[in-house]
Amino acid sequence: MDLQGSIAKFTLPEIFQLVAGGRKTGTLGIQKEDFIFMVYFKEGNIIYAYGPEQTYHIGQLLKELKVLTAEQLEKAIRLQSESQNSRRLGEILISQRYIDRRDLETVVKTQIEELLYSLMSWQSGSFKFYENQHPTEEEITVRLSVENVILEGLRRLDEKNMAAETLPDLDAVYTITTSESNRSKDVNMNATEWNIMALVDGHRSLKEICEISMLGHDETLVRLARLKLAGIIVKAEVKPAPRANDSLELMVNRLANLFEDYLNQKTTAAGAVNRLTTTIIEEQT
């Protein structure tokens, strides 16, 4: 079945988790109105992404890092225009010796991260995953953990509303997820997030975790929502505690089973004695 649908039904963190959890290779196309973004995956990790006006953005980032001057950027953009955009801006900047390859790798990684973080706030649009397809051959790629991308992207959102929508049931119990398909989760979490995750034990409810956390109710819920959307914690299947009547019924059933076992053993023993007696009588006769 093709992985495609509406972002209104599936959030982008959930979609990213599906691709990462299946260790898929291919391209996730994301569209909202006239804006189209492409995210490349390789075995569940993000290796590249691009969107509208990204070429100019690379130059801006290099300028902000003070690696490139405004004049150098202007000249590179002019050369690119003269080539009718057949040459990439990074290629031109290196050929002009304005930057080296390490500078370009740094800014490409930053650009991809910023683009992905901005996508986490999308509430509408559509998506489709093209398995085993990459529209372009990229000379410079990265390796980004989906969990880290989601966590950092969520840190930049209106966190209180996000937490309320993500975790509406405070009586729910969560547990820590296991790695899928032998895929290790390379997650960067700070000490506070580790401390919150340590409280998620498959027994405490979200409400109980918020009550014992040193961060306070709202901040704890925000951290838990991030962990949930990043796929690090998942709702646990909790068996309800037996009621008083149920406990009495269980006890009666258990006693009945024990009594039945006793009768079976007694019958078996009596049968053995009868067989032994019959054998002795036959031998004597």
C-alpha positions in Angstrom: 0.0 0.0 0.0 1.3 3.5 -0.9 2.2 5.8 1.9 0.2 8.9 1.1 -2.6 11.0 2.5 -3.6 14.2 4.2 -1.6 15.9 6.9 -4.9 16.8 8.6 -5.3 13.1 9.4 -1.6 12.2 10.0 0.8 14.6 11.5 4.2 15.0 9.9 6.0 13.6 13.0 3.8 10.5 12.6 4.6 10.2 8.9 8.3 10.6 9.5 8.1 7.9 12.2 6.5 5.5 9.8 9.2 6.0 7.2 12.0 5.7 9.8 10.4 2.8 11.6 10.2 0.8 8.4 13.8 1.7 7.6 12.6 2.9 4.2 14.6 4.4 1.4 13.0 6.9 -0.9 11.6 10.4 -1.1 8.8 11.9 1.0 7.0 14.6 -1.0 5.1 17.2 1.1 2.8 19.8 -0.5 0.8 22.7 0.9 -0.8 25.0 -1.6 2.0 25.9 -4.1 4.8 24.9 -1.7 6.4 21.6 -2.4 9.2 20.0 -0.2 11.1 16.8 -0.8 12.8 14.9 2.0 15.2 12.1 1.0 15.5 9.0 3.3 18.0 6.2 3.3 17.3 3.2 5.5 15.1 5.3 7.7 17.5 8.3 8.1 17.1 11.7 6.5 20.0 12.4 4.1 18.7 15.4 2.1 15.8 17.8 1.8 14.9 20.8 -0.3 12.1 23.3 -0.9 11.2 26.5 -2.7 14.0 29.2 -3.0 16.5 27.0 -1.3 19.3 28.0 -3.6 19.3 31.6 -2.4 18.9 30.4 1.2 22.3 28.6 1.0 24.0 31.8 0.1 22.2 33.7 2.9 23.3 31.1 5.5 26.9 31.4 4.3 26.7 35.1 4.6 25.3 34.9 8.1 28.1 32.6 9.1 30.5 35.3 7.7 32.0 32.8 5.4 30.8 34.8 2.3 30.5 38.5 1.7 27.5 40.2 0.2 29.5 41.0 -3.0 30.7 37.5 -3.4 27.1 36.2 -3.0 25.8 38.7 -5.5 28.4 37.7 -8.1 27.7 34.0 -7.6 24.0 34.5 -8.1 24.7 36.5 -11.3 26.9 33.7 -12.6 24.2 31.2 -11.9 21.6 33.3 -13.7 23.9 33.5 -16.7 24.1 29.7 -16.8 20.2 29.7 -16.7 20.4 28.0 -13.3 22.1 24.9 -14.8 24.8 25.2 -12.2 24.3 24.9 -8.5 25.2 27.9 -6.3 27.5 25.8 -4.1 29.4 24.6 -7.2 29.9 28.2 -8.3 31.0 29.3 -4.9 33.6 26.6 -4.7 34.8 27.2 -8.3 35.3 30.8 -7.4 37.2 29.8 -4.3 34.9 31.8 -2.1 34.3 28.8 0.1 35.7 25.2 0.5 33.8 21.9 0.6 33.7 21.9 4.4 31.9 25.3 4.5 29.4 23.9 2.0 28.8 20.7 4.0 28.1 22.8 7.2 25.7 25.1 5.5 23.8 22.3 3.7 23.3 20.5 7.0 22.1 23.6 8.7 19.8 24.4 5.7 18.2 20.9 5.8 17.7 21.0 9.5 16.0 24.5 9.4 13.8 23.4 6.6 12.7 20.2 8.4 12.0 22.1 11.7 9.7 24.5 9.8 7.7 21.6 8.5 6.8 20.3 12.0 4.2 23.1 12.4 2.2 22.2 9.3 -1.4 21.4 10.1 -2.7 20.9 6.6 -1.4 19.7 3.2 -0.7 16.3 1.6 2.1 13.8 1.5 3.3 10.9 -0.6 6.2 8.6 -0.2 8.1 7.4 -3.3 9.9 4.3 -2.3 13.4 3.7 -3.6 13.3 7.0 -5.6 15.5 10.1 -5.3 14.7 12.8 -7.9 18.3 14.1 -7.9 21.8 12.8 -7.3 23.2 15.0 -4.5 26.9 15.2 -4.1 26.6 16.4 -0.5 24.3 14.5 1.8 23.8 14.3 5.6 22.6 11.7 8.1 20.0 13.0 10.4 18.1 11.1 13.1 14.3 11.5 12.6 13.8 11.5 16.3 16.2 14.4 16.8 14.5 16.4 13.9 11.1 15.9 15.5 12.2 16.8 19.0 14.0 20.0 17.9 11.1 21.0 15.6 8.6 20.6 18.4 10.7 22.7 20.7 9.9 25.7 18.4 6.1 25.3 18.4 3.4 26.7 20.6 4.2 24.0 23.1 1.2 24.3 25.5 -1.4 23.8 22.8 0.7 21.1 21.2 0.9 19.2 24.5 -2.9 19.4 25.1 -3.6 18.1 21.6 -1.0 15.3 21.7 -1.9 14.0 25.2 -5.6 14.8 25.9 -6.0 11.8 28.3 -4.0 12.4 31.4 -5.1 9.0 32.9 -3.3 7.2 30.1 -0.2 5.2 30.8 2.8 5.2 28.6 5.9 3.1 28.2 9.3 3.5 26.4 9.3 2.1 22.8 11.8 -0.5 21.6 13.8 -0.1 18.4 12.1 -1.4 15.2 13.7 -3.8 12.8 17.1 -3.6 14.6 17.1 0.1 13.9 19.0 2.0 16.7 17.5 5.4 17.7 20.3 8.0 17.7 18.5 10.5 20.0 20.1 13.6 21.5 18.2 14.5 24.7 19.2 16.9 27.5 19.3 15.9 31.2 15.8 17.2 31.8 14.3 15.1 29.0 16.2 12.0 30.3 14.8 12.6 33.8 11.2 12.8 32.5 11.6 9.7 30.4 12.8 7.8 33.5 9.4 8.4 35.0 7.7 6.7 32.1 7.6 3.1 33.5 4.4 1.6 32.0 2.6 1.9 35.3 2.3 5.6 36.2 -0.4 7.7 34.4 0.6 11.0 32.8 -1.2 12.8 35.6 0.9 10.9 38.2 4.1 11.7 36.3 3.2 15.4 36.2 2.6 15.4 39.9 5.9 13.9 40.9 8.0 15.7 38.3 10.1 18.6 39.6 9.3 20.7 36.5 5.7 21.3 37.3 2.6 20.1 35.5 2.6 22.2 32.2 6.3 21.8 31.5 6.3 18.1 32.2 3.4 17.6 29.9 5.2 19.5 27.1 8.3 17.3 27.5 6.1 14.1 27.5 4.3 15.3 24.3 7.6 15.8 22.6 8.7 12.3 23.5 5.4 10.9 22.3 5.5 12.6 18.9 9.1 11.6 18.4 8.1 8.0 18.9 10.2 7.5 22.0 7.3 6.7 24.3 4.0 5.0 23.3 0.7 4.3 25.0 0.8 1.1 27.1 -1.8 -1.5 27.2 -2.9 -1.6 30.8 -5.1 -4.4 32.2 -7.7 -3.0 34.6 -7.4 -4.0 38.2 -10.0 -6.7 39.2 -13.1 -5.5 41.1 -14.1 -7.0 44.4 -16.7 -9.3 42.8 -14.2 -10.3 40.1 -11.6 -11.2 42.8 -14.1 -13.4 44.6 -15.1 -15.1 41.4 -11.4 -15.7 40.5 -10.8 -17.2 44.0 -13.8 -19.5 43.7 -12.7 -20.7 40.3 -9.2 -21.3 41.6 -10.4 -23.4 44.5 -12.7 -25.4 42.1 -9.7 -26.1 39.9 -7.6 -27.2 42.8 -10.4 -29.5 44.1 -10.8 -31.0 40.6 -7.1 -31.7 40.5 -7.3 -33.3 43.9 -10.2 -35.6 42.8 -8.3 -36.5 39.6 -5.2 -37.4 41.6 -7.3 -39.4 44.1 -9.0 -41.3 41.3 -5.7 -42.0 39.6 -4.2 -43.3 42.8 -7.3 -45.5 43.5 -7.0 -47.0 40.0 -3.4 -47.8 40.6 -4.1 -49.6 43.9 -6.9 -51.6 42.2 -4.6 -52.6 39.4 -1.8 -53.6 41.8 -4.3 -55.7 43.9 -5.6 -57.5 40.9 -2.1 -58.3 39.8 -1.2 -59.8 43.2 -4.3 -62.0 43.3 -3.6 -63.3 39.8 0.0 -64.2 40.7 -1.2 -66.1 43.8 -3.7 -68.1 41.9 
